[in-house]
C-alpha cells in the first residue's frame, strides 16, 4: 500500500531527526549541527552530522545520508513501509488501515497464529532448561563455555525426554491439531498419532530479522540420531531465506558480516564480541541467503570448518555471493577446526587478527585450484594457468580482471616465470575459443586498466549550488536571476533542482520532505550528498568569487549541453542558443557584480 504524501510528511515532521538519531548515536552539538561516530562504518573521529534545520543526517566519511526515514531504514534494515510504521508508532500517528481480501486476511491470521505457537513453544523450552529435568542440557551448555547471559540472549532451551510433552502443553492452550501439525513442531503417524518432533534435545530458537521465532534447531543429548535436527519448511519458515543470528547481526557497526556453519559457532562468536556472525540453517548457502545478506552488508567473511567439507562449502558460496553483488573473503582457522575451538585456545584478539587476514575469495579459488596440479613440472604449471584463465573469464569487469591478473602474476612470477602479458594473452585466447561453461558471459579482450575519471568541475559546481540553496534559502532571490532548474545538466541534479525551485514558489524549502520522493537507497545517498557539498570560505570576497565561479560554470555547462543536443532543423532553438551565448558572455564581463551573502 502506498500512503499519501501528506501522511508520510506528517510522520516525518513528528519525528525530530535529532531525537530519533540520539536513540542510536551519542551526539554532541557543534554550532548549528550535531556530531557523533557514524553507526554505518567504523571510525574513531566523529564525521557523522545531524542538522536540525535540514532535518537530515550526513556522514562525511562514508557518504551515508538522508532524512529520518532513511536513517531508520539503514540502521534497522527496514523497508520504507516498515520504517514508516515504526516512526508512526513512535509519534502516535495512526496510519490508514489496509483493506485485505478474505483469502489474504485468513492467510495473515493463520501466519499470526503460527508465530504465536512458536513463541509459546520457545518460552516452554526455555523454562524446561532451568528445571531439574533440563540439568543435563544446562550442564552441556555450561561445558561449552556459554554464560547464563548468552543462553538468555539466544533464548536457549531444552525439550524433555517425553515425546508428547510440548503437544500436551499446547493442546491446553486450545490450538487445533491441524494448526499444530502445520507449525512443524510435531510428527504424525497412524500408530502414535501426533507427537513432539523435538525431544531430549538442547533447543536453539530461530528468529527472523524482526526477532520473531519462526523455527527451531535441536542438538540431541546422548547418542541419538540425527545429532542436529531442524524445523521443516512452514508458512513462516524458509531455510533458504533466513540466517541464524541475523536478527542481532543486522545492527552491527562492522562493515562486514561473518557467515559460519552452525548455531554454536554463531553463539560462541557473539559471546566473544563478534556480534556480526550468522549461519545458514542446515543448508548450503543459497541465492536467497545471498540476497538477504546484500540487504545488510557489501562484504561477507566466509568462516567454515577448516576441513575439506568446509573448503567445498566456501567454494560453493563464493560465486553465489558474487552473483548477488556481495564481496567475499575467506578466513583460515588452521590449526583449529572451528571458531569456537579457535577462540577458546587463542582468544578474541587472535581471532580478530585472523579475520583481518581473511583471503580475497578469488585468490582463495586460485590457491585451492593450485592443489590439483603438479606445480613442479611445466605441464602442471601450464594446466594451472589455463585454470586461472578460466576463472578470470568469469569476471565481466575489465578493470577487475586486470587487477587479478597482476595479483596472480605477482604471486607466481618468481616460481613460474610468468608475466602479465602471458596470462592476459592466455585469457584472450581462451575467450576466443570459448569455454566449457555454457552460460559464461561474453568477455572483451583485455587491455591495460583505465583510471576512473575524477568528478568534473561542472558537476561540483551544480552540487555546491544545490547545497547553498538548501542551507541558505534566502539566496534564491539572487540565484534565480541567473540560474533555473533547466541549467542543471545532471539528470538527478535537475530533478532535485526542479523540486527545490517548486518548493521555493510554495514558500518553504524543505530538503527532508524532498527526500521522501526517492525510494532507491543509492539515490537517497546521492541526493543527501547534494545538500552537504562543502567549500571553505572565510571572507565576503571569497564568497563572492566562489559564487561567481559556480554560476558561470553552471551556465557554461548548460550552454554546452544545449548545443550538443540541439536539432539543426530547429531554428527557434538556434536563436535561443545564440541568445544564451550572448547572455553568458555578458555575465562573464559582469562577474565582479555577482554578490552573495551566506549570513
C-alpha positions, 0 to 999 in steps of 0.5 A: 500500500502506498500512503499519501504524501501528506501522511508520510510528511506528517510522520516525518515532521513528528519525528525530530531527526535529532531525537530519533538519531540520539536513540542510536548515536551519542551526539554532541552539538557543534554550532548549528549541527550535531556530531557523533561516530557514524553507526554505518562504518567504523571510525574513531573521529566523529564525521557523522552530522545531524542538522536540525534545520535540514532535518537530515543526517550526513556522514562525511566519511562514508557518504551515508545520508538522508532524512529520518526515514532513511536513517531508520531504514539503514540502521534497522534494515527496514523497508520504507513501509516498515520504517514508516510504521515504526516512526508512526508508532513512535509519534502516535500517528495512526496510519490508514488501515489496509483493506485485505481480501478474505483469502489474504486476511485468513492467510495473515491470521493463520501466519499470526497464529503460527508465530504465536505457537512458536513463541509459546513453544520457545518460552516452554523450552526455555523454562524446561532448561532451568528445571531439574529435568533440563540439568543435563542440557544446562550442564552441556551448555555450561561445558561449552563455555556459554554464560547464563547471559548468552543462553538468555540472549539466544533464548536457549532451551531444552525439550524433555525426554517425553515425546508428547510433552510440548503437544500436551502443553499446547493442546491446553492452550486450545490450538487445533491439531491441524494448526499444530501439525502445520507449525512443524513442531510435531510428527504424525503417524497412524500408530502414535498419532501426533507427537513432539518432533523435538525431544531430549534435545538442547533447543536453539530458537530461530528468529527472523530479522524482526526477532520473531521465532519462526523455527527451531534447531535441536542438538540431541543429548546422548547418542541419538540420531540425527545429532542436529535436527531442524524445523521443516519448511512452514508458512513462516519458515524458509531455510533458504531465506533466513540466517541464524543470528541475523536478527542481532547481526543486522545492527552491527557497526562492522562493515562486514558480516561473518557467515559460519556453519552452525548455531554454536559457532554463531553463539560462541562468536557473539559471546566473544564480541563478534556480534556480526556472525550468522549461519545458514540453517542446515543448508548450503548457502543459497541465492536467497541467503545471498540476497538477504545478506546484500540487504545488510552488508557489501562484504561477507567473511566466509568462516567454515570448518577448516576441513575439506567439507568446509573448503567445498562449502566456501567454494560453493558460496563464493560465486553465489555471493558474487552473483548477488553483488556481495564481496567475499573473503575467506578466513583460515582457522588452521590449526583449529577446526572451528571458531569456537575451538579457535577462540577458546585456545587463542582468544578474541584478539587472535581471532580478530587478527585472523579475520583481518587476514581473511583471503580475497575469495578469488585468490582463495579459488586460485590457491585451492585450484593450485592443489590439483596440479603438479606445480613442479613440472611445466605441464602442471604449471601450464594446466594451472594457468589455463585454470586461472584463465578460466576463472578470470573469464568469469569476471565481466569487469575489465578493470577487475580482471586486470587487477587479478591478473597482476595479483596472480602474476605477482604471486607466481612470477618468481616460481613460474616465470610468468608475466602479465602479458602471458596470462592476459594473452592466455585469457584472450585466447581462451575467450576466443575459443570459448569455454566449457561453461555454457552460460559464461558471459561474453568477455572483451579482450583485455587491455591495460586498466583505465583510471576512473575519471575524477568528478568534473568541475561542472558537476561540483559546481551544480552540487555546491549550488544545490547545497547553498540553496538548501542551507541558505534559502534566502539566496534564491532571490539572487540565484534565480536571476541567473540560474533555473532548474533547466541549467542543471545538466545532471539528470538527478541534479535537475530533478532535485533542482526542479523540486527545490525551485517548486518548493521555493514558489510554495514558500518553504524549502524543505530538503527532508520532505524532498527526500521522501520522493526517492525510494532507491537507497543509492539515490537517497545517498546521492541526493543527501550528498547534494545538500552537504557539498562543502567549500571553505570560505572565510571572507565576503570576497571569497564568497563572492568569487566562489559564487561567481565561479559556480554560476558561470560554470553552471551556465557554461555547462548548460550552454554546452549541453544545449548545443550538443543536443540541439536539432539543426532543423530547429531554428527557434532553438538556434536563436535561443542558443545564440541568445544564451551565448550572448547572455553568458558572455555578458555575465562573464564581463559582469562577474565582479557584480555577482554578490552573495551573502551566506549570513 
